[in-house]
Amino acid sequence: MVSLSDEANAPCAVKAESNWETSQKGPVFIAATLKGEWLKQNNDSLARFQCELRVFLETGLIQVELVTHNPKRARHLGALWNLGGPGSVYFCELAVETTLLATSNTRVTPQAIDENPSVFDLSDFNLYQDSSGGENWQSRNHVGFKVEISTQFCGYKLTNQSQRRNGGKRANPRASIEHDCEQLDLAIPNFWPNFPTSLHKQDNKVTIGLFPKDARNAYELQGGERKTLRCLMAHHFNNSISATAYTPLVPVLAPDCYERADAFPWFKANTQPDALDKLIAEGLDGKSNFFAKREVIDEFGWRNFGDIFADHETLYQNEGEPPFISHYNNQYDPIYGFARQYALTGDKRWFQLMDDLARHVVDIDIYHTDEDRVEYNNGLFWHTDHYLDAHTAAHRTFTRHNETSSTPGQTGGGPASEHCYTTGLLYHHYITGAPASRDAVLQLANWIRASHEGQGGLLEQLLALKKHDLPKLKALLKGERPSSHQYPFTRGTGNYLNTLLDASLLEPGADWLEHAEVVIRKTIHPADNIKKRNLLEVETGWSYLILMASIARYLFLKREAGNTDIHYSYARAAFMHYANWMVENERPFLSDPAQLEFPNDTWVAQDVRKAMLMFQAAELHPARAEEYQNKGNQWLAGICETFVQSEQKHYARILIILMQNYGPQQISSCEGLAQLTEDPAPVNNSQPPSLTWGELAARIVGRLVRGILTFRPARERAWIHSRLDRT
C-alpha cells in the first residue's frame, strides 16, 4: 500500500483514473501502471501520481516506482521563482507500507554493499537518513522557503525503541524480515543521495519512507515539479537485491558496436587518447571531477541529486568566500556528453553521471504544467543565474533574493528556447530504455515548437504580427531591403532545430524533419550577406556556432538515410557559405578580450565549436578538405595548449562544452561523403534573400487566417490572463 499524508499529517485518499494497466511485457519483466491523484480530506486534489509495479520474472524481484507530481502552475511574481509560492503543495509523508501477518524479527544491514557489513537483529527499528553524511551536509543548498537549512544531523541513525543502535554517514540498507516460513527483503536505490529516506518497522507493519515523516519540515513540491522514487522487495531470500539496488549491472558494449551501428554521429572507436581526450578525462579522474563537485555544495537530497554544481560560477569570488549555490540544469547537454564518453570508453562512471542527471532533469528541471503561459509550459528551466547565489530559486534560475542579474537589464524570466537540450535524453532512452526520457524529448519538442510557432488564437497572431512583421513593413516603406529570414541566427534556433531532429528520430512518421527543413530555409541562405549578421560581435553573435552545428547534424542524418534531396543540397550550400567565411574571418574569442564582459577560459572552450565545424566542412567539400582540416587542427591544437596551462580547465562548463562537441576531429573527409548513394540535387541560389511586398503580405494574411481559424473565446481569455497575471 502507498500512503500520503498532507501538511497537517492527515491521510489522503487515492482517486485512480482507471484500473491497473499492463504497460510493458517481455522476457525479463512485466510492468503494470496505475495513474491517479491524491485527494485531501476536503476532496481537493493535492498531487497526481503514477505508480508502476515491475516484476522481474527470473528472480521474482519487485520494483515499485512512484512518481509524485504537482501539475499546478507556479506563481512567479516578476518572473522570479522561489520556494514557498502559492502554486506549491505540501505534505508530511509519502510511504510504501506492508503489513505482515504476525510480528517477527528483522536483520537490518545499514551498509549492505560493504565487504563485511554490520548486521542488527531487531524486532522494531527505524533507519533514517537525514542528510548526505558528507563534509558539507549543512550546506545552504538545503534551505527551504523560510531560508532555514533543513538538515538536522550528519548521515543516518538506526534506532530501536528510541535507543540509538547504530549510525553512520551514508546508508545503503537492506532489511530481511522472516515471517511465516518466508522472508521479505527490502532495499531502496539511491537511499542516501535522495535523502530524507527511511526504513521503519513497528510490530507487523513495515514502512519504506520515500518522503519520511522524520524530516524537520513538510515537503514542498513546486508548481510543475515532480519526483520519481523507487524501492525493491522480494518475498523470498534474494542475494541479488542489494546489488540490484546499489550496484546495478550496467550494459557495456565494445565501442566498435556503436561505430558500426552509426549510433553516434562522427564516432570513431579505439583511437589513441589525444590532448582533448586527456582534458575530458579530468571529469572522472581529476581532483575536481564531476563526483567531487557534488561534495562542494552537497548536491544531494531528493531535489538536487543528479544535477551538476556549476563551479565555474565561483571564478570571481573572493578567496575563502563560501561558494555560490549554483545549479547547471543540463546547459550544453552534459547528458549527451556523458553518454558519448560512456560509449567511447566503457567506463561505468560516465553511465552513472548520465543516468543520475537524466533522472534529475526529467523530474525537476522541466516545468511539468499546462496552466502557465505557452512559452513556459513543459519547458526546461535555465541554469541558476550567473555569478549569483540560487537562494530559494532552487533549480529555477531567478530569485527575489538577488537584486541584480548577470544579464544587464534582466532580473527575471522562465523557460526559454535558448536553453533546450534534448539529445542527451534521447540517448539516455536509447541506452536504458527509460520511457520518461523519451517522453521528455517529445514534451520539450512540443514546447519549443509552440514557443516559436505559437498555438493559435487571434490575439497571439496579432502580437506576432506586431513583433515580427510590422518592423519589416516599416523597413520596406523606407525603401530598405530587409532579409526574408524569419528565425534568428542564434543558439535558440540551433536548439530548436536540434530538438526537431531528436523528435524525428523518435517519431519518423510525424512531420518533425519536414519542419526542421522549413526552419533551415527560413534561417540561412547560400547567398547570405554574412557581414550584415555581425557575427564577430562576440557577445551577441557567438552562438551562431550552435546553429551551424545543428545544421551539420541535419546533414549527417540525411546522408545516413541516403537522402540527398534538394533540402539537403540547400542546407549544404548554406553551411559551406558560412564555413568559407569562417576560414577567412573567425579568430579565437580571447584574441580581443576587451570585447567580452567576462573574458575567461570558457571562451577557449567555445572555440572548439569552430574547430569541429571545420572538420565537418572538410567532410562536405573533399576538394578543399585539406584546407578545412588544417584550420580545424590549428584551432584545436591552440585550444588544448591553452588548457594545459589553464587553472580553469576543471570547471564544469568547460568540460561539458568539450564533451558536447567531441567527435568530428576523428573522422577523415572521405568517410562522410562515401555514404552518398547519388549526387546531391543541384541548387541555384545566387541572390541574397530579401523580403518582397508579396511575401510580407502573404505572411500577414497567413497569420490573420490562422488567428481567425483558431479563435476561441476561452483561449483568448486565457491568453490575456496569462500575460496580465504577473504572479
Secondary structure as GFF3:
##gff-version 3
##sequence-region A 1 727
A	DSSP	beta_strand	2	6	.	.	.	ID=ss1
A	DSSP	beta_strand	13	16	.	.	.	ID=ss2
A	DSSP	beta_strand	21	25	.	.	.	ID=ss3
A	DSSP	beta_strand	29	39	.	.	.	ID=ss4
A	DSSP	beta_strand	45	56	.	.	.	ID=ss5
A	DSSP	beta_strand	62	69	.	.	.	ID=ss6
A	DSSP	three_ten_helix	77	79	.	.	.	ID=ss7
A	DSSP	beta_strand	89	99	.	.	.	ID=ss8
A	DSSP	beta_strand	106	109	.	.	.	ID=ss9
A	DSSP	beta_strand	120	122	.	.	.	ID=ss10
A	DSSP	beta_strand	125	129	.	.	.	ID=ss11
A	DSSP	three_ten_helix	140	142	.	.	.	ID=ss12
A	DSSP	beta_strand	156	160	.	.	.	ID=ss13
A	DSSP	beta_strand	163	168	.	.	.	ID=ss14
A	DSSP	beta_strand	174	179	.	.	.	ID=ss15
A	DSSP	beta_strand	182	187	.	.	.	ID=ss16
A	DSSP	beta_strand	197	202	.	.	.	ID=ss17
A	DSSP	beta_strand	205	211	.	.	.	ID=ss18
A	DSSP	beta_strand	219	221	.	.	.	ID=ss19
A	DSSP	beta_strand	226	234	.	.	.	ID=ss20
A	DSSP	alpha_helix	241	246	.	.	.	ID=ss21
A	DSSP	alpha_helix	255	260	.	.	.	ID=ss22
A	DSSP	alpha_helix	275	285	.	.	.	ID=ss23
A	DSSP	alpha_helix	290	297	.	.	.	ID=ss24
A	DSSP	three_ten_helix	311	314	.	.	.	ID=ss25
A	DSSP	alpha_helix	334	345	.	.	.	ID=ss26
A	DSSP	alpha_helix	348	360	.	.	.	ID=ss27
A	DSSP	pi_helix	361	365	.	.	.	ID=ss28
A	DSSP	three_ten_helix	391	393	.	.	.	ID=ss29
A	DSSP	alpha_helix	423	432	.	.	.	ID=ss30
A	DSSP	alpha_helix	435	453	.	.	.	ID=ss31
A	DSSP	alpha_helix	458	464	.	.	.	ID=ss32
A	DSSP	pi_helix	465	469	.	.	.	ID=ss33
A	DSSP	alpha_helix	470	477	.	.	.	ID=ss34
A	DSSP	alpha_helix	491	506	.	.	.	ID=ss35
A	DSSP	alpha_helix	512	521	.	.	.	ID=ss36
A	DSSP	three_ten_helix	530	533	.	.	.	ID=ss37
A	DSSP	alpha_helix	538	541	.	.	.	ID=ss38
A	DSSP	alpha_helix	544	560	.	.	.	ID=ss39
A	DSSP	alpha_helix	566	585	.	.	.	ID=ss40
A	DSSP	three_ten_helix	589	591	.	.	.	ID=ss41
A	DSSP	three_ten_helix	593	595	.	.	.	ID=ss42
A	DSSP	alpha_helix	602	620	.	.	.	ID=ss43
A	DSSP	three_ten_helix	622	624	.	.	.	ID=ss44
A	DSSP	alpha_helix	625	645	.	.	.	ID=ss45
A	DSSP	alpha_helix	652	660	.	.	.	ID=ss46
A	DSSP	three_ten_helix	664	666	.	.	.	ID=ss47
A	DSSP	alpha_helix	669	673	.	.	.	ID=ss48
A	DSSP	alpha_helix	693	709	.	.	.	ID=ss49
A	DSSP	alpha_helix	713	724	.	.	.	ID=ss50
###
